[in-house]
Amino acid sequence: MAKAKAALNLVLISDLYERVHYALVMASAAAATGRKVRLFLSMGALKALARGTGERPGWHDLSPSSGGLSAMDQDRAFAEAGVATFEELLQATAALGGELMACEMGMRAVGLARHELRSDIEIAEGGVVTFLAAAEGTGPILFV
């Protein structure tokens, strides 16, 4: 009998585009290989789950990469280089069963209300205790 794969439990607090993008790379890859995936987003990283306005999703407001490119410009450069885009990775993570959780405390801290979260993907709202209880004994908790 094959040993069950450890879950991937990621905590994201940074609003840097490249950190959130790479967390989604890890999450979608882990989900695609049959791992349970949990992403707990708080503080600046919550921009990744924000609805945004009109055609501009909230992740467009993530902070520029270390090279100074805006989130949109970095995403465009990735697409041109054949790297999965932010939306592709987020949608894949959700479609493959990855759990996305918005931190209640973080939402209050940055002034983000539930109705301001995206509605096209499933997003749970919970606190640190809820995340820790779900992650307990399933695998390591990594901060990205």
Chimera marker file (.cmm) of the C-alpha trace (Angstrom):
<marker_set name="trace">
<marker id="1" x="0.000" y="0.000" z="0.000" r="1" g="1" b="0" radius="0.5"/>
<marker id="2" x="1.347" y="3.396" z="-0.978" r="1" g="1" b="0" radius="0.5"/>
<marker id="3" x="1.976" y="5.897" z="1.764" r="1" g="1" b="0" radius="0.5"/>
<marker id="4" x="-0.408" y="8.882" z="1.709" r="1" g="1" b="0" radius="0.5"/>
<marker id="5" x="1.220" y="12.089" z="0.552" r="1" g="1" b="0" radius="0.5"/>
<marker id="6" x="1.607" y="14.840" z="3.113" r="1" g="1" b="0" radius="0.5"/>
<marker id="7" x="-0.628" y="17.856" z="2.605" r="1" g="1" b="0" radius="0.5"/>
<marker id="8" x="0.800" y="21.181" z="1.520" r="1" g="1" b="0" radius="0.5"/>
<marker id="9" x="-0.282" y="23.891" z="3.964" r="1" g="1" b="0" radius="0.5"/>
<marker id="10" x="0.780" y="27.376" z="2.881" r="1" g="1" b="0" radius="0.5"/>
<marker id="11" x="0.435" y="30.636" z="4.783" r="1" g="1" b="0" radius="0.5"/>
<marker id="12" x="0.675" y="33.746" z="2.600" r="1" g="1" b="0" radius="0.5"/>
<marker id="13" x="0.979" y="37.195" z="4.152" r="1" g="1" b="0" radius="0.5"/>
<marker id="14" x="3.160" y="39.060" z="1.645" r="1" g="1" b="0" radius="0.5"/>
<marker id="15" x="1.608" y="41.270" z="-1.004" r="1" g="1" b="0" radius="0.5"/>
<marker id="16" x="4.533" y="40.717" z="-3.389" r="1" g="1" b="0" radius="0.5"/>
<marker id="17" x="3.246" y="39.395" z="-6.709" r="1" g="1" b="0" radius="0.5"/>
<marker id="18" x="6.155" y="36.987" z="-7.186" r="1" g="1" b="0" radius="0.5"/>
<marker id="19" x="5.631" y="35.376" z="-3.757" r="1" g="1" b="0" radius="0.5"/>
<marker id="20" x="1.901" y="34.853" z="-4.221" r="1" g="1" b="0" radius="0.5"/>
<marker id="21" x="2.394" y="33.679" z="-7.818" r="1" g="1" b="0" radius="0.5"/>
<marker id="22" x="4.987" y="31.123" z="-6.754" r="1" g="1" b="0" radius="0.5"/>
<marker id="23" x="2.800" y="29.907" z="-3.889" r="1" g="1" b="0" radius="0.5"/>
<marker id="24" x="0.146" y="29.227" z="-6.531" r="1" g="1" b="0" radius="0.5"/>
<marker id="25" x="2.737" y="27.389" z="-8.644" r="1" g="1" b="0" radius="0.5"/>
<marker id="26" x="3.485" y="25.144" z="-5.664" r="1" g="1" b="0" radius="0.5"/>
<marker id="27" x="-0.178" y="24.732" z="-4.740" r="1" g="1" b="0" radius="0.5"/>
<marker id="28" x="-1.396" y="23.838" z="-8.233" r="1" g="1" b="0" radius="0.5"/>
<marker id="29" x="1.496" y="21.397" z="-8.755" r="1" g="1" b="0" radius="0.5"/>
<marker id="30" x="0.855" y="19.729" z="-5.403" r="1" g="1" b="0" radius="0.5"/>
<marker id="31" x="-2.875" y="19.439" z="-6.113" r="1" g="1" b="0" radius="0.5"/>
<marker id="32" x="-2.146" y="18.020" z="-9.573" r="1" g="1" b="0" radius="0.5"/>
<marker id="33" x="-0.020" y="15.288" z="-7.989" r="1" g="1" b="0" radius="0.5"/>
<marker id="34" x="-2.753" y="14.278" z="-5.577" r="1" g="1" b="0" radius="0.5"/>
<marker id="35" x="-1.737" y="16.201" z="-2.494" r="1" g="1" b="0" radius="0.5"/>
<marker id="36" x="-4.222" y="17.954" z="-0.256" r="1" g="1" b="0" radius="0.5"/>
<marker id="37" x="-3.563" y="21.692" z="-0.515" r="1" g="1" b="0" radius="0.5"/>
<marker id="38" x="-4.545" y="24.493" z="1.869" r="1" g="1" b="0" radius="0.5"/>
<marker id="39" x="-3.717" y="28.156" z="1.342" r="1" g="1" b="0" radius="0.5"/>
<marker id="40" x="-4.322" y="30.558" z="4.210" r="1" g="1" b="0" radius="0.5"/>
<marker id="41" x="-4.120" y="34.154" z="2.987" r="1" g="1" b="0" radius="0.5"/>
<marker id="42" x="-3.829" y="37.095" z="5.337" r="1" g="1" b="0" radius="0.5"/>
<marker id="43" x="-2.799" y="40.747" z="5.341" r="1" g="1" b="0" radius="0.5"/>
<marker id="44" x="-1.425" y="41.953" z="1.972" r="1" g="1" b="0" radius="0.5"/>
<marker id="45" x="-1.766" y="38.530" z="0.338" r="1" g="1" b="0" radius="0.5"/>
<marker id="46" x="-5.555" y="38.922" z="0.578" r="1" g="1" b="0" radius="0.5"/>
<marker id="47" x="-5.331" y="41.108" z="-2.539" r="1" g="1" b="0" radius="0.5"/>
<marker id="48" x="-5.040" y="37.808" z="-4.426" r="1" g="1" b="0" radius="0.5"/>
<marker id="49" x="-8.593" y="36.925" z="-3.401" r="1" g="1" b="0" radius="0.5"/>
<marker id="50" x="-10.130" y="40.378" z="-3.730" r="1" g="1" b="0" radius="0.5"/>
<marker id="51" x="-12.846" y="40.835" z="-6.319" r="1" g="1" b="0" radius="0.5"/>
<marker id="52" x="-11.361" y="44.083" z="-7.563" r="1" g="1" b="0" radius="0.5"/>
<marker id="53" x="-13.324" y="46.364" z="-9.830" r="1" g="1" b="0" radius="0.5"/>
<marker id="54" x="-14.730" y="45.674" z="-13.277" r="1" g="1" b="0" radius="0.5"/>
<marker id="55" x="-12.172" y="43.856" z="-15.387" r="1" g="1" b="0" radius="0.5"/>
<marker id="56" x="-9.390" y="44.483" z="-12.870" r="1" g="1" b="0" radius="0.5"/>
<marker id="57" x="-9.137" y="41.682" z="-10.282" r="1" g="1" b="0" radius="0.5"/>
<marker id="58" x="-7.683" y="42.526" z="-6.896" r="1" g="1" b="0" radius="0.5"/>
<marker id="59" x="-4.420" y="40.684" z="-7.537" r="1" g="1" b="0" radius="0.5"/>
<marker id="60" x="-3.478" y="43.453" z="-9.975" r="1" g="1" b="0" radius="0.5"/>
<marker id="61" x="-2.823" y="45.523" z="-6.823" r="1" g="1" b="0" radius="0.5"/>
<marker id="62" x="-0.157" y="43.138" z="-5.522" r="1" g="1" b="0" radius="0.5"/>
<marker id="63" x="3.197" y="44.875" z="-5.062" r="1" g="1" b="0" radius="0.5"/>
<marker id="64" x="5.741" y="44.930" z="-7.897" r="1" g="1" b="0" radius="0.5"/>
<marker id="65" x="8.398" y="42.276" z="-8.282" r="1" g="1" b="0" radius="0.5"/>
<marker id="66" x="11.963" y="42.911" z="-7.199" r="1" g="1" b="0" radius="0.5"/>
<marker id="67" x="12.661" y="44.002" z="-10.783" r="1" g="1" b="0" radius="0.5"/>
<marker id="68" x="10.068" y="46.756" z="-10.463" r="1" g="1" b="0" radius="0.5"/>
<marker id="69" x="7.456" y="45.285" z="-12.797" r="1" g="1" b="0" radius="0.5"/>
<marker id="70" x="3.852" y="45.732" z="-11.749" r="1" g="1" b="0" radius="0.5"/>
<marker id="71" x="1.819" y="42.592" z="-11.089" r="1" g="1" b="0" radius="0.5"/>
<marker id="72" x="0.097" y="42.932" z="-14.485" r="1" g="1" b="0" radius="0.5"/>
<marker id="73" x="3.372" y="43.509" z="-16.341" r="1" g="1" b="0" radius="0.5"/>
<marker id="74" x="5.086" y="40.594" z="-14.595" r="1" g="1" b="0" radius="0.5"/>
<marker id="75" x="2.106" y="38.353" z="-15.369" r="1" g="1" b="0" radius="0.5"/>
<marker id="76" x="2.227" y="39.424" z="-19.025" r="1" g="1" b="0" radius="0.5"/>
<marker id="77" x="5.976" y="38.713" z="-19.151" r="1" g="1" b="0" radius="0.5"/>
<marker id="78" x="5.395" y="35.273" z="-17.639" r="1" g="1" b="0" radius="0.5"/>
<marker id="79" x="2.704" y="34.510" z="-20.226" r="1" g="1" b="0" radius="0.5"/>
<marker id="80" x="5.041" y="35.538" z="-23.053" r="1" g="1" b="0" radius="0.5"/>
<marker id="81" x="7.720" y="33.243" z="-21.606" r="1" g="1" b="0" radius="0.5"/>
<marker id="82" x="5.293" y="30.315" z="-21.432" r="1" g="1" b="0" radius="0.5"/>
<marker id="83" x="4.887" y="30.468" z="-17.649" r="1" g="1" b="0" radius="0.5"/>
<marker id="84" x="1.406" y="29.972" z="-16.231" r="1" g="1" b="0" radius="0.5"/>
<marker id="85" x="-0.360" y="33.212" z="-15.400" r="1" g="1" b="0" radius="0.5"/>
<marker id="86" x="-1.752" y="34.202" z="-12.028" r="1" g="1" b="0" radius="0.5"/>
<marker id="87" x="-5.345" y="33.493" z="-13.124" r="1" g="1" b="0" radius="0.5"/>
<marker id="88" x="-4.422" y="30.127" z="-14.647" r="1" g="1" b="0" radius="0.5"/>
<marker id="89" x="-2.705" y="29.046" z="-11.432" r="1" g="1" b="0" radius="0.5"/>
<marker id="90" x="-5.446" y="30.326" z="-9.139" r="1" g="1" b="0" radius="0.5"/>
<marker id="91" x="-8.179" y="28.675" z="-11.206" r="1" g="1" b="0" radius="0.5"/>
<marker id="92" x="-6.195" y="25.415" z="-11.449" r="1" g="1" b="0" radius="0.5"/>
<marker id="93" x="-5.582" y="25.323" z="-7.711" r="1" g="1" b="0" radius="0.5"/>
<marker id="94" x="-9.296" y="25.789" z="-7.031" r="1" g="1" b="0" radius="0.5"/>
<marker id="95" x="-10.385" y="23.328" z="-9.758" r="1" g="1" b="0" radius="0.5"/>
<marker id="96" x="-8.011" y="20.652" z="-8.444" r="1" g="1" b="0" radius="0.5"/>
<marker id="97" x="-9.529" y="20.878" z="-4.963" r="1" g="1" b="0" radius="0.5"/>
<marker id="98" x="-7.115" y="23.282" z="-3.306" r="1" g="1" b="0" radius="0.5"/>
<marker id="99" x="-8.651" y="24.957" z="-0.279" r="1" g="1" b="0" radius="0.5"/>
<marker id="100" x="-8.416" y="28.745" z="-0.164" r="1" g="1" b="0" radius="0.5"/>
<marker id="101" x="-9.055" y="30.455" z="3.150" r="1" g="1" b="0" radius="0.5"/>
<marker id="102" x="-9.225" y="34.187" z="3.816" r="1" g="1" b="0" radius="0.5"/>
<marker id="103" x="-8.031" y="35.084" z="7.314" r="1" g="1" b="0" radius="0.5"/>
<marker id="104" x="-10.768" y="36.848" z="9.284" r="1" g="1" b="0" radius="0.5"/>
<marker id="105" x="-8.279" y="38.883" z="11.304" r="1" g="1" b="0" radius="0.5"/>
<marker id="106" x="-6.327" y="39.861" z="8.200" r="1" g="1" b="0" radius="0.5"/>
<marker id="107" x="-9.528" y="40.927" z="6.465" r="1" g="1" b="0" radius="0.5"/>
<marker id="108" x="-10.382" y="43.225" z="9.368" r="1" g="1" b="0" radius="0.5"/>
<marker id="109" x="-6.824" y="44.560" z="9.488" r="1" g="1" b="0" radius="0.5"/>
<marker id="110" x="-6.801" y="45.561" z="5.795" r="1" g="1" b="0" radius="0.5"/>
<marker id="111" x="-10.466" y="46.622" z="5.672" r="1" g="1" b="0" radius="0.5"/>
<marker id="112" x="-11.645" y="43.867" z="3.320" r="1" g="1" b="0" radius="0.5"/>
<marker id="113" x="-15.252" y="42.673" z="3.675" r="1" g="1" b="0" radius="0.5"/>
<marker id="114" x="-16.560" y="39.240" z="2.640" r="1" g="1" b="0" radius="0.5"/>
<marker id="115" x="-18.553" y="40.706" z="-0.261" r="1" g="1" b="0" radius="0.5"/>
<marker id="116" x="-15.286" y="42.107" z="-1.647" r="1" g="1" b="0" radius="0.5"/>
<marker id="117" x="-13.831" y="38.620" z="-2.150" r="1" g="1" b="0" radius="0.5"/>
<marker id="118" x="-14.002" y="36.853" z="-5.488" r="1" g="1" b="0" radius="0.5"/>
<marker id="119" x="-17.157" y="34.833" z="-6.126" r="1" g="1" b="0" radius="0.5"/>
<marker id="120" x="-15.860" y="32.734" z="-9.051" r="1" g="1" b="0" radius="0.5"/>
<marker id="121" x="-13.847" y="30.422" z="-6.786" r="1" g="1" b="0" radius="0.5"/>
<marker id="122" x="-14.645" y="28.879" z="-3.431" r="1" g="1" b="0" radius="0.5"/>
<marker id="123" x="-13.087" y="30.835" z="-0.584" r="1" g="1" b="0" radius="0.5"/>
<marker id="124" x="-13.611" y="29.864" z="3.029" r="1" g="1" b="0" radius="0.5"/>
<marker id="125" x="-13.348" y="32.488" z="5.714" r="1" g="1" b="0" radius="0.5"/>
<marker id="126" x="-11.742" y="31.487" z="8.986" r="1" g="1" b="0" radius="0.5"/>
<marker id="127" x="-9.229" y="32.284" z="11.618" r="1" g="1" b="0" radius="0.5"/>
<marker id="128" x="-5.820" y="31.006" z="12.562" r="1" g="1" b="0" radius="0.5"/>
<marker id="129" x="-7.305" y="28.411" z="14.909" r="1" g="1" b="0" radius="0.5"/>
<marker id="130" x="-9.495" y="27.033" z="12.111" r="1" g="1" b="0" radius="0.5"/>
<marker id="131" x="-6.526" y="26.795" z="9.738" r="1" g="1" b="0" radius="0.5"/>
<marker id="132" x="-4.282" y="25.181" z="12.342" r="1" g="1" b="0" radius="0.5"/>
<marker id="133" x="-6.966" y="22.646" z="13.250" r="1" g="1" b="0" radius="0.5"/>
<marker id="134" x="-7.432" y="21.689" z="9.589" r="1" g="1" b="0" radius="0.5"/>
<marker id="135" x="-3.673" y="21.452" z="8.986" r="1" g="1" b="0" radius="0.5"/>
<marker id="136" x="-2.828" y="19.580" z="12.197" r="1" g="1" b="0" radius="0.5"/>
<marker id="137" x="-1.021" y="16.351" z="11.494" r="1" g="1" b="0" radius="0.5"/>
<marker id="138" x="-1.463" y="16.604" z="7.717" r="1" g="1" b="0" radius="0.5"/>
<marker id="139" x="1.962" y="17.954" z="6.780" r="1" g="1" b="0" radius="0.5"/>
<marker id="140" x="4.214" y="20.929" z="7.298" r="1" g="1" b="0" radius="0.5"/>
<marker id="141" x="3.002" y="24.507" z="7.416" r="1" g="1" b="0" radius="0.5"/>
<marker id="142" x="5.103" y="26.734" z="5.166" r="1" g="1" b="0" radius="0.5"/>
<marker id="143" x="5.187" y="30.513" z="5.089" r="1" g="1" b="0" radius="0.5"/>
<marker id="144" x="5.567" y="32.052" z="1.635" r="1" g="1" b="0" radius="0.5"/>
<link id1="1" id2="2" r="1" g="1" b="0" radius="0.2"/>
<link id1="2" id2="3" r="1" g="1" b="0" radius="0.2"/>
<link id1="3" id2="4" r="1" g="1" b="0" radius="0.2"/>
<link id1="4" id2="5" r="1" g="1" b="0" radius="0.2"/>
<link id1="5" id2="6" r="1" g="1" b="0" radius="0.2"/>
<link id1="6" id2="7" r="1" g="1" b="0" radius="0.2"/>
<link id1="7" id2="8" r="1" g="1" b="0" radius="0.2"/>
<link id1="8" id2="9" r="1" g="1" b="0" radius="0.2"/>
<link id1="9" id2="10" r="1" g="1" b="0" radius="0.2"/>
<link id1="10" id2="11" r="1" g="1" b="0" radius="0.2"/>
<link id1="11" id2="12" r="1" g="1" b="0" radius="0.2"/>
<link id1="12" id2="13" r="1" g="1" b="0" radius="0.2"/>
<link id1="13" id2="14" r="1" g="1" b="0" radius="0.2"/>
<link id1="14" id2="15" r="1" g="1" b="0" radius="0.2"/>
<link id1="15" id2="16" r="1" g="1" b="0" radius="0.2"/>
<link id1="16" id2="17" r="1" g="1" b="0" radius="0.2"/>
<link id1="17" id2="18" r="1" g="1" b="0" radius="0.2"/>
<link id1="18" id2="19" r="1" g="1" b="0" radius="0.2"/>
<link id1="19" id2="20" r="1" g="1" b="0" radius="0.2"/>
<link id1="20" id2="21" r="1" g="1" b="0" radius="0.2"/>
<link id1="21" id2="22" r="1" g="1" b="0" radius="0.2"/>
<link id1="22" id2="23" r="1" g="1" b="0" radius="0.2"/>
<link id1="23" id2="24" r="1" g="1" b="0" radius="0.2"/>
<link id1="24" id2="25" r="1" g="1" b="0" radius="0.2"/>
<link id1="25" id2="26" r="1" g="1" b="0" radius="0.2"/>
<link id1="26" id2="27" r="1" g="1" b="0" radius="0.2"/>
<link id1="27" id2="28" r="1" g="1" b="0" radius="0.2"/>
<link id1="28" id2="29" r="1" g="1" b="0" radius="0.2"/>
<link id1="29" id2="30" r="1" g="1" b="0" radius="0.2"/>
<link id1="30" id2="31" r="1" g="1" b="0" radius="0.2"/>
<link id1="31" id2="32" r="1" g="1" b="0" radius="0.2"/>
<link id1="32" id2="33" r="1" g="1" b="0" radius="0.2"/>
<link id1="33" id2="34" r="1" g="1" b="0" radius="0.2"/>
<link id1="34" id2="35" r="1" g="1" b="0" radius="0.2"/>
<link id1="35" id2="36" r="1" g="1" b="0" radius="0.2"/>
<link id1="36" id2="37" r="1" g="1" b="0" radius="0.2"/>
<link id1="37" id2="38" r="1" g="1" b="0" radius="0.2"/>
<link id1="38" id2="39" r="1" g="1" b="0" radius="0.2"/>
<link id1="39" id2="40" r="1" g="1" b="0" radius="0.2"/>
<link id1="40" id2="41" r="1" g="1" b="0" radius="0.2"/>
<link id1="41" id2="42" r="1" g="1" b="0" radius="0.2"/>
<link id1="42" id2="43" r="1" g="1" b="0" radius="0.2"/>
<link id1="43" id2="44" r="1" g="1" b="0" radius="0.2"/>
<link id1="44" id2="45" r="1" g="1" b="0" radius="0.2"/>
<link id1="45" id2="46" r="1" g="1" b="0" radius="0.2"/>
<link id1="46" id2="47" r="1" g="1" b="0" radius="0.2"/>
<link id1="47" id2="48" r="1" g="1" b="0" radius="0.2"/>
<link id1="48" id2="49" r="1" g="1" b="0" radius="0.2"/>
<link id1="49" id2="50" r="1" g="1" b="0" radius="0.2"/>
<link id1="50" id2="51" r="1" g="1" b="0" radius="0.2"/>
<link id1="51" id2="52" r="1" g="1" b="0" radius="0.2"/>
<link id1="52" id2="53" r="1" g="1" b="0" radius="0.2"/>
<link id1="53" id2="54" r="1" g="1" b="0" radius="0.2"/>
<link id1="54" id2="55" r="1" g="1" b="0" radius="0.2"/>
<link id1="55" id2="56" r="1" g="1" b="0" radius="0.2"/>
<link id1="56" id2="57" r="1" g="1" b="0" radius="0.2"/>
<link id1="57" id2="58" r="1" g="1" b="0" radius="0.2"/>
<link id1="58" id2="59" r="1" g="1" b="0" radius="0.2"/>
<link id1="59" id2="60" r="1" g="1" b="0" radius="0.2"/>
<link id1="60" id2="61" r="1" g="1" b="0" radius="0.2"/>
<link id1="61" id2="62" r="1" g="1" b="0" radius="0.2"/>
<link id1="62" id2="63" r="1" g="1" b="0" radius="0.2"/>
<link id1="63" id2="64" r="1" g="1" b="0" radius="0.2"/>
<link id1="64" id2="65" r="1" g="1" b="0" radius="0.2"/>
<link id1="65" id2="66" r="1" g="1" b="0" radius="0.2"/>
<link id1="66" id2="67" r="1" g="1" b="0" radius="0.2"/>
<link id1="67" id2="68" r="1" g="1" b="0" radius="0.2"/>
<link id1="68" id2="69" r="1" g="1" b="0" radius="0.2"/>
<link id1="69" id2="70" r="1" g="1" b="0" radius="0.2"/>
<link id1="70" id2="71" r="1" g="1" b="0" radius="0.2"/>
<link id1="71" id2="72" r="1" g="1" b="0" radius="0.2"/>
<link id1="72" id2="73" r="1" g="1" b="0" radius="0.2"/>
<link id1="73" id2="74" r="1" g="1" b="0" radius="0.2"/>
<link id1="74" id2="75" r="1" g="1" b="0" radius="0.2"/>
<link id1="75" id2="76" r="1" g="1" b="0" radius="0.2"/>
<link id1="76" id2="77" r="1" g="1" b="0" radius="0.2"/>
<link id1="77" id2="78" r="1" g="1" b="0" radius="0.2"/>
<link id1="78" id2="79" r="1" g="1" b="0" radius="0.2"/>
<link id1="79" id2="80" r="1" g="1" b="0" radius="0.2"/>
<link id1="80" id2="81" r="1" g="1" b="0" radius="0.2"/>
<link id1="81" id2="82" r="1" g="1" b="0" radius="0.2"/>
<link id1="82" id2="83" r="1" g="1" b="0" radius="0.2"/>
<link id1="83" id2="84" r="1" g="1" b="0" radius="0.2"/>
<link id1="84" id2="85" r="1" g="1" b="0" radius="0.2"/>
<link id1="85" id2="86" r="1" g="1" b="0" radius="0.2"/>
<link id1="86" id2="87" r="1" g="1" b="0" radius="0.2"/>
<link id1="87" id2="88" r="1" g="1" b="0" radius="0.2"/>
<link id1="88" id2="89" r="1" g="1" b="0" radius="0.2"/>
<link id1="89" id2="90" r="1" g="1" b="0" radius="0.2"/>
<link id1="90" id2="91" r="1" g="1" b="0" radius="0.2"/>
<link id1="91" id2="92" r="1" g="1" b="0" radius="0.2"/>
<link id1="92" id2="93" r="1" g="1" b="0" radius="0.2"/>
<link id1="93" id2="94" r="1" g="1" b="0" radius="0.2"/>
<link id1="94" id2="95" r="1" g="1" b="0" radius="0.2"/>
<link id1="95" id2="96" r="1" g="1" b="0" radius="0.2"/>
<link id1="96" id2="97" r="1" g="1" b="0" radius="0.2"/>
<link id1="97" id2="98" r="1" g="1" b="0" radius="0.2"/>
<link id1="98" id2="99" r="1" g="1" b="0" radius="0.2"/>
<link id1="99" id2="100" r="1" g="1" b="0" radius="0.2"/>
<link id1="100" id2="101" r="1" g="1" b="0" radius="0.2"/>
<link id1="101" id2="102" r="1" g="1" b="0" radius="0.2"/>
<link id1="102" id2="103" r="1" g="1" b="0" radius="0.2"/>
<link id1="103" id2="104" r="1" g="1" b="0" radius="0.2"/>
<link id1="104" id2="105" r="1" g="1" b="0" radius="0.2"/>
<link id1="105" id2="106" r="1" g="1" b="0" radius="0.2"/>
<link id1="106" id2="107" r="1" g="1" b="0" radius="0.2"/>
<link id1="107" id2="108" r="1" g="1" b="0" radius="0.2"/>
<link id1="108" id2="109" r="1" g="1" b="0" radius="0.2"/>
<link id1="109" id2="110" r="1" g="1" b="0" radius="0.2"/>
<link id1="110" id2="111" r="1" g="1" b="0" radius="0.2"/>
<link id1="111" id2="112" r="1" g="1" b="0" radius="0.2"/>
<link id1="112" id2="113" r="1" g="1" b="0" radius="0.2"/>
<link id1="113" id2="114" r="1" g="1" b="0" radius="0.2"/>
<link id1="114" id2="115" r="1" g="1" b="0" radius="0.2"/>
<link id1="115" id2="116" r="1" g="1" b="0" radius="0.2"/>
<link id1="116" id2="117" r="1" g="1" b="0" radius="0.2"/>
<link id1="117" id2="118" r="1" g="1" b="0" radius="0.2"/>
<link id1="118" id2="119" r="1" g="1" b="0" radius="0.2"/>
<link id1="119" id2="120" r="1" g="1" b="0" radius="0.2"/>
<link id1="120" id2="121" r="1" g="1" b="0" radius="0.2"/>
<link id1="121" id2="122" r="1" g="1" b="0" radius="0.2"/>
<link id1="122" id2="123" r="1" g="1" b="0" radius="0.2"/>
<link id1="123" id2="124" r="1" g="1" b="0" radius="0.2"/>
<link id1="124" id2="125" r="1" g="1" b="0" radius="0.2"/>
<link id1="125" id2="126" r="1" g="1" b="0" radius="0.2"/>
<link id1="126" id2="127" r="1" g="1" b="0" radius="0.2"/>
<link id1="127" id2="128" r="1" g="1" b="0" radius="0.2"/>
<link id1="128" id2="129" r="1" g="1" b="0" radius="0.2"/>
<link id1="129" id2="130" r="1" g="1" b="0" radius="0.2"/>
<link id1="130" id2="131" r="1" g="1" b="0" radius="0.2"/>
<link id1="131" id2="132" r="1" g="1" b="0" radius="0.2"/>
<link id1="132" id2="133" r="1" g="1" b="0" radius="0.2"/>
<link id1="133" id2="134" r="1" g="1" b="0" radius="0.2"/>
<link id1="134" id2="135" r="1" g="1" b="0" radius="0.2"/>
<link id1="135" id2="136" r="1" g="1" b="0" radius="0.2"/>
<link id1="136" id2="137" r="1" g="1" b="0" radius="0.2"/>
<link id1="137" id2="138" r="1" g="1" b="0" radius="0.2"/>
<link id1="138" id2="139" r="1" g="1" b="0" radius="0.2"/>
<link id1="139" id2="140" r="1" g="1" b="0" radius="0.2"/>
<link id1="140" id2="141" r="1" g="1" b="0" radius="0.2"/>
<link id1="141" id2="142" r="1" g="1" b="0" radius="0.2"/>
<link id1="142" id2="143" r="1" g="1" b="0" radius="0.2"/>
<link id1="143" id2="144" r="1" g="1" b="0" radius="0.2"/>
</marker_set>
